[in-house]
Amino acid sequence: AFFTACELEETSARDCPIFALCNPSTNESKHRFIMATAEASDHDEDTSSIQSRTENPAVVTFKNLEVVAKARKQLLLKGISGQIRGGFWACMGPSGSGKSTLLNTLALRLDPGVKVTGDLRLNGRPCSNAQLKRMSGYVMQDDLFNGNLTCEEQLTYTARLRCPQDTSAAQRKARVDGVLRQVGLEHARHTSVGTPLKKGISGGERKRLAVAQELLVEPQLLFLDEPTTGLDSVTALSLCHTLRKISDACSVICTIHQPQSKIFALFDNLILLKAGDIAYQGPAKQALPFFESTGHPCPPLTNPADHLLDVVSLTRSESSHSLADVDLAAERELHLRFTRPEIDLLHGADRPQLPLRQTTSWLRQFSVLLDSSFKEQTRKTGMIAAQLIQMLIMAILIGFAFFQIGTDQMSVQLRKPVLFFCVINQGLFSALAVINSFPGKRMLALRERAAGTYKTSTYFTAKMLAETALQVILPIIFSCIVYWTVGLQPVASKFFIFTGFMILCSLSATSLALLISAFARTTDLSVTMLPSMLETFRLFGAFYMPPASTPAYFVWLNDISYVTYSYTGVSINENRGLKLTCTSDELEDVNGQLQCPIPDGDVILEADGLNKLSIGECAGILVFYIVFVRFLAYLGVRFLKW
Ligand SMILES: Nc1ncnc2c1ncn2[C@@H]1O[C@H](COP(=O)(O)OP(=O)(O)OP(=O)(O)O)[C@@H](O)[C@H]1O
């Protein structure tokens, strides 16, 4: 009775969700009507059967679009053609059929590993990457945020970065409030997004926040890569209801795996892919009748989306059972029936050029990013506390293990390892902190760059500056404890120089960690590479193997190790002017004069070959090292896209 009621009133499928399940009693009559439309549309040159509720939608037209994976020469999209024009579009297909490839190709977010040929037009005109990203939004499958910011702060920073520079603070606030309302996130505006250590908004709310970010600048096209993945059915449906509402104002196209029937009923149009080719393209509601006409009726009470996926997942090996002939015939029929639409590449060319979003200046981007990075840093209280406690424990351990080493002959044996250990310690902890956090941030930066939000250079400079604060404060505290507990030379200038080297050492190690993260990309690979790099630099760090005794073929390792310059710097600082004492038993006769075996620090420096450079030269080399290695890391983030 319910089906009949829906049918009689000609209620749309989305208003009558159960109708979305295949209903044998209605298929036949509907079929006749829809096939007529489908047949008519076969000859419809401009694919006019496309369902659009969007006023003046942007028209994306693609013709003979071919995508080839360069390495394997594999055809990922097989010369497909179509048009996207307003409404809520779903791109469905079995896993590996090319959904993400198509979405990324249309959004011009191309993987460097693929080659694309064919025509792609926006409102009948060729469109550059810069143009498209200024008028479209793209929601990735893995939404990335600054987890320590609240939803409202996240959107406010994005609005400051993406809205035209002359937008007033009040206008931005109104826009942020508007999108929070639009995506149903008002209740969570003051909740932080969350980090692995601190629970924040839910998975569904994260997706909504990702959509809200894109809506801030009123895009004409919104691309979403599997927005419902990882969400429960109720949350997924609610998100799709929101997306459908959004599609009243802009074309929304998403890839989706296996939508429940209620979600399927929300789609206006469908692109169904099968092994890189389009098996169906057109109104979502006409998909079932179309496939029925090709010999694939939807079994009773089956989710239409499941049925469509079953049909396009048919393989010849699967069909080699008793129904083989029927299946093969049906598959052939499917190919014959779906005539590729005639695509008019110039469709929409008569419209005025779509307005481009203005970009913000470098300085504006820098100040917003610096502000948000500082805020993020100050909120990482757990992480900062852990680093502080770790540093305090190490400083106290070193301080009391080498407590007041004094100036006797024995102190020579203790002075070298304590100085070297301080250098190593400063490098290790700061480098580990960076290596664990940077790869995630790098992905966020790449996403924002792809969206045209900010430049890599602004992001990198702001982030470096914000993080340097912590990398400077911790070594200062460390130095204050260790220097006086160990009893190094009690001279103020020497204490400041020692502290300066601890800071330079910490910054050098973090620079190295940044470089590794920038090239290795993932935390796993970075964590694997960092220790071997640090160990190499420790081995060739002028302590175990003084420069004078380093084999000639390894001298270059000595030269590129930041440990060499840090250790040499603190050694010169500590040993210059150091007068060593000895007991009367230890006195030696040298040229008729009684003196200590090692009378002063200069003898130690000479014996270890550490007197080739001055303190200023060591500090200068470290400053150059920090700038150079960070510049290389920037190039890695800027140009490597793997
Ligand atoms: N850069 C690339 N190099 C080589 N092969 C690629 C590349 N990108 C995608 N592919 C291959 O293209 C095919 C389609 O991939 P795509 O990610 O588009 O599929 P999908 O339909 O989105 O799959 P899923 O639903 O599982 O995410 C897959 O076989 C994939 O391995």
The ligand as a Tripos MOL2 file, in Angstrom:
@<TRIPOS>MOLECULE
LIG
   31    33     1     0     0
SMALL
NO_CHARGES

@<TRIPOS>ATOM
      1 N1         49.0240    6.9220  -10.3930 N.pl3     1 LIG1
      2 C1         48.6650    5.6900  -10.6760 C.ar      1 LIG1
      3 N2         49.5530    4.8340  -11.1850 N.ar      1 LIG1
      4 C2         49.1940    3.5710  -11.4890 C.ar      1 LIG1
      5 N3         47.9540    3.0590  -11.3290 N.ar      1 LIG1
      6 C3         47.0330    3.8780  -10.8220 C.ar      1 LIG1
      7 C4         47.3160    5.2270  -10.4650 C.ar      1 LIG1
      8 N4         46.1930    5.7840   -9.9830 N.ar      1 LIG1
      9 C5         45.2490    4.8340  -10.0350 C.ar      1 LIG1
     10 N5         45.7510    3.6960  -10.5410 N.ar      1 LIG1
     11 C6         45.0210    2.4390  -10.7820 C.3       1 LIG1
     12 O1         43.8570    2.7920  -11.4640 O.3       1 LIG1
     13 C7         42.7860    1.9740  -11.0640 C.3       1 LIG1
     14 C8         41.6190    2.8540  -10.6250 C.3       1 LIG1
     15 O2         41.9930    3.5150   -9.4340 O.3       1 LIG1
     16 P1         40.9680    4.4410   -8.6530 P.3       1 LIG1
     17 O3         41.6000    4.8250   -7.3780 O.co2     1 LIG1
     18 O4         40.5170    5.5090   -9.5600 O.co2     1 LIG1
     19 O5         39.7830    3.4150   -8.4020 O.3       1 LIG1
     20 P2         38.4790    3.5890   -7.5390 P.3       1 LIG1
     21 O6         37.3620    3.1610   -8.3910 O.co2     1 LIG1
     22 O7         38.4230    4.9500   -6.9470 O.co2     1 LIG1
     23 O8         38.7680    2.4970   -6.4200 O.3       1 LIG1
     24 P3         38.3540    2.4820   -4.8890 P.3       1 LIG1
     25 O9         36.8720    2.4830   -4.8560 O.co2     1 LIG1
     26 O10        38.9130    1.1870   -4.4090 O.co2     1 LIG1
     27 O11        38.9780    3.6790   -4.2470 O.co2     1 LIG1
     28 C9         43.3030    1.0730   -9.9820 C.3       1 LIG1
     29 O12        43.6000   -0.1730  -10.5440 O.3       1 LIG1
     30 C10        44.5650    1.7520   -9.5310 C.3       1 LIG1
     31 O13        45.5010    0.8220   -9.0850 O.3       1 LIG1
@<TRIPOS>BOND
     1     1     2 1
     2     2     3 ar
     3     2     7 ar
     4     3     4 ar
     5     4     5 ar
     6     5     6 ar
     7     6     7 ar
     8     6    10 ar
     9     7     8 ar
    10     8     9 ar
    11     9    10 ar
    12    10    11 1
    13    11    12 1
    14    11    30 1
    15    12    13 1
    16    13    14 1
    17    13    28 1
    18    14    15 1
    19    15    16 1
    20    16    17 2
    21    16    18 1
    22    16    19 1
    23    19    20 1
    24    20    21 2
    25    20    22 1
    26    20    23 1
    27    23    24 1
    28    24    25 2
    29    24    26 1
    30    24    27 1
    31    28    29 1
    32    28    30 1
    33    30    31 1
@<TRIPOS>SUBSTRUCTURE
     1 LIG1         1 GROUP 0 **** ****
